[in-house]
Amino acid sequence: MGNPANIQSLIASIGPVGAEEILSLDPTDKQEGFRELEAWVDGSLDMYRPEFRPILFPIFCHFYLDLIQHGFKEAAMKFYAEFSPPLQPQHSATLHHLSTLLLPSHVQNDELAQRFRNEKYQIRMSRSGFSLLVGWLTEGVGGEAPGTGDGFTGERGKRGRAAVMRVVNNHLKFDVATSSTSARPSSSWEETTGLLSSLIPSTNGAAGVADVHAFNASKGELKLGPAPISEELRAETERVLREQAMVDRDPAAQYDINYLRPQPPAGVTSPATTDLLPHPPLFKTIDVKREVEKVRDARKRIRLDPSALQSANASLPQARSRALPSICTYTLHDVGEGVPCCTFSPDTSLMAAGFSESYIRLWSLKDKKLRGYRSDFSPSAVKDAASLHKQRERSGSTTRKLIGHSGPVYAADFDPVSGSADAPKYLLSGSADATTRLWSLDTMTNVVAYRGHQNPIWDVQWSPMGIYFATASRDKTARLWSTDRTSALRIYAGHLSDVESVRFHPNSLYLATASSDRTARLWDVQKGSCVRVFIGHQDIVSTLAFSPDGRYLASASEDLSINLWDLGSGKRIKKMTGHTASIYSLAFSAESSLLVSGSADWTVRCWDVKGAGGLPGRNRENGTVNGDSNENGLETSKDQEENNQTVDLISTFPTKRTPIINVQFTPRNLCLVAGPYLSPEQR
């Protein structure tokens, strides 16, 4: 028939099959089927659209992979160009990855493509929504796409629906909810949607539990209350507080002791001392100073109460000052290749930034000279504190460079032992050179290099009590380390992709990890086992934050949303949206009532943790939203941005051109943020 060689080989490879199978390979069916499905979803009622929309992505992926697998490269590229744009905002990373698969051998050898092929993609739907989908697939019921002639009932429509039906039957798994569509928030339908079977850990060697909620429930109750402190340390702290009260003649100081014995909220279990990581049995002077300072911070803390804005007097300045924190911003200028990370010490005396040029720079925020010990330091000359002080460098400046890494520095964290009572003694840093380094802030030198990861280290964090720290790496693991040995104590393995962020629970019993596999996990620090899986984001989970009361976890993703999770049940409380670019950092206020986020969109945003959340109600009349539309009936980008903001967004603080890479609260609720200024020539 004069066919080119590649078509001849394709025909030869088909073999003796029925006409039905040959028709299933027709690339036009997939284009027609997806176009019809998209039109049906867009034409469905507003109440059903949020639960129908997630079905588009897996069917798009399977159609694209089918076309590539069967040699229809040009048809696949055309299909991708035509139908991928609406899916890009939520699935940009996966779509970009799929666009690089252009040959059948690529599909066969690619890990993600094989996951789509071998795993069932889970979709949540209401019973009525599922019935409507089945009706459309089998009978074409549910309206017709405008301007398509025969529409869903025509011959081409039937073949397109048959192509969709094959994917639905072979590759999708439906979790049909008992609750009605109207009873659920619209954002909840994508919470447990995706390739979930390999994301949920197996239990006791058995196959993975099919349902993430069942897995979380099987792990039992968590101990989320505050960590205990030893009776000796508490007694000594109380003695010091009484002495200070007598010296200051402060009768109100009698209430200070209440701060030392925090009561866990009702229904929350506190850990025992035996549950915690091993620590030295004897306390030091700095431990007493830290606990005393914690009490003073609690007394002098600015109380942030976002609920004040819900009252009738919300417009008054007093209400806004009660709800919103004071924010102190540090902007880095002339930073060359970039600043991957930045952090502040707990006592706010120091700021550290890691640079792409492989060094760390320290700044004194209290105008104190940063002086290390002299190079000719003589231990034998040290007799007391005065002689030790004489061994320091005679001159110094308010900034120092720490050089030792051989790759960009992606993470830094000051040690928390001194708390807000004194300057920290050590700094940890993680780098692309796959090492974590411990720096002495007394000598301004590198003390130890911890090696174990084989790939770049994206994040590092100290345990709340010091001594231990955790790292997150591109090698798909997080690791627990101790400062007194150079090898890892625990390896937390289970994520399917990079571990982007790692955070300790306030009582140090648990460790949270965020990953590029779109999930966050909670691990038992001692046992090394996964006790909670959080599934709900549609893209890379980039950063995390625990609430100080230990009950909530906030996670931010490249899908530009922030999810708030209940640690006890593992369920999502709500989804917060409003940012328009990557979210780099999250922090809770001391009362756990306010969440602050820093983003690449050059803003700091404040969220009401206890607020109901959800998108603002929109009254749709005659094709317009609240009467606002342009002449084509399309909402403007500004309208879309505002409509995307959930109602729990209290306030937005814009900068001129500074992406905010770190947000942090001091113990007294001052919010510190930092980022590098981008000149207009830069993106």
C-alpha positions, 0 to 999 in steps of 0.5 A: 500500500506504499506505507512508510516503514514505521507504519508497516512495522506497526501493522506487522506488530499488531498480529491477528486481533479483532477490529475492536482492538485496532479501533482502540489504537486510533489516535483521533478517538483519544482526542475526541474522547478527551474533548467530549469529557472536558466539555461534559465536565465544564458543562456540568452543574457548579456543585458537581464540577469540583468532584468531576474535574480531578478525573481529567488529569489521569485520563489525559496522562493515560491517553498521552502514554498510550499514543507514545506507546503505540508510536503516534508521536506527532498525535501525542504532541498535538494532544499534549499541546491542545489539552495540557494548559488547563491542567498545568496550574496543579500538575505542572511538574508531572506534565513536564515530566510526561512531555519528555517521554517521546518514544515507546522505550521511554514509557517502558523504562520510566518509573512514573509512566510505569506507576500509571500503567501498573497502579490504579489512580484513585478518584473520590466521588459522591454517589450521585456524581458517580451515577452521572459519570456512568450515565454519560459514559454508557449513554452520553447522557448529560448535555451536548458539547456546543457546536459539535453537531451530533455531540455526545450521541454521534458515532465519533462521540461514542468511540471517544467515550469508549476510549475514556471507558477503557481507561476508567475500567482498567486504570481508575479506582473510585472511592464513592463517598456516602455524604452528598456533594453539597455536604462537602467543601469543594476542595476536599474532592482531591484530598485522597486522589492520585496514585495512592497504593505505593504512597501508603506504607505496608503494615506488618509486611502485608500489602499497602492498605488501600485507604489512607484514613484506614492506615492512619487509624491503624496506627493508634493514638499519638502522644501530642502533649508537651514534653515533660521536664525533670523534677530537679530542673523544674524545682531549680527554675521555680527557685530562681523565679521566686528569687527574682520576684523578691528582688523585683518586688513583683507580686504578679510573679507568683503566677509564673510557676503556672507557665512551667506546668502547661496543661495539655488540651482535653483529649491530648496525651502527653509523653513520659520521660521514657518516651523521649530520646535519651538525654544527659541525666544532669541539667546545666546552668543554661537549661535553668536560664532557658526555662526561666526565660521561657516563663518571662517570654510567656508573660511579655508575649503579645497575644495574637487573636485573629478572632478579634477581626470577626467581631462587630468592631473588626474595623477598629485599629485595636482589633487589627493590632490584636489579630496581626503580628508586627513583622520585621523584614530583612532584605539581602542586597547584591546576592549574586547567584542567590540565597537558598536559605536563611534563618534567625537564632532563637534569641534574635541576636544572629541571622545566617544565610546560605549562599549558592556560592557555597558559603554561609554568612552570619550577621549580628542583629544587635550590633555586637562584634562577631569574634572567634578565638585567635589562631594561636589559641593556647588551651594551657593559658586558660585559667578562668573566664577572663583569661578565656576572653583574652584568647578572642580575636582583638578586632571583629565585625558584625558579619562573618563568613563560614567557608567549608562546603563545596556546593550551594548551602540549602539549609541552616539552623541554630541550636536551640539549647540556649533558647531566648536566654542566650546566643546559640553555640552552634549552627548546622548547615546542609549542602548540595555537597551531600554533607551536613556541617556543624559550626562552632559560633565560639571559634567561627570554624567547622567542627564536624562534617556528617556524611551518609547521604549520597545526594544533596541535602535539602533541609536540616533541623535541630531537635527542640532539646538539642543534641539530635538533628534531622536531615532531608535529602534528594536520596528519598530519605530523612535521617536522624543524627546525634552530635556525638557521632558521625553516622546516622542513628535512624534512616526514615525511608518510604517516600518515592521522591526527594524529601524536601523538608523535615521538622521535629514535633514540639515534644521531639517524639515525632518527625514530619517530612515533606516530599516531591511525591506530593505527600507528607509523613509523620514518623516515630523518631525512636522506632523509625516507623511511619505513623501518619500519611498526609495525602491531599496536595497535587504537587511537590510538598515544599515546606512544613510547620508544627503548631506550638501546641503540638496538635496541627501540621501545616504543609505548603505545596507547589500547587500554591495551597497550604493544607492544615492537618489534624495530627491525631486523626491524620485528616485535613482540616482545611485548605488555604489558597491565595499565594500566586507563586511558590511558598517557601516558609511557614510559621505558627504564632505562639498560641497556634492561632495564626499562621504566617507564610512567605512566598516567591510572590513577594508577599507575607500572608497571615491566616486564621488557623481557627477560622472556617476557611473555604472560598468566598461565596459567589453568586452566579447570574447570567454568566457573571460572577457578582456582576464582574466580567469582561465583554467575553464573559471571562473573569480578569486575572485580578478577579481570579486571584481574589476569587482564589483567596480563601476567607481565612486569609486575614492580611497580605503584606507585600514587599517591593521585589523580595521573595520571602524565603524564611518566616519565623516567630520569636517567643514573644510573637514578633514575626521575622522574615527575610529574603533577597531583593531581586533587581528588575533585570532578574526574574 
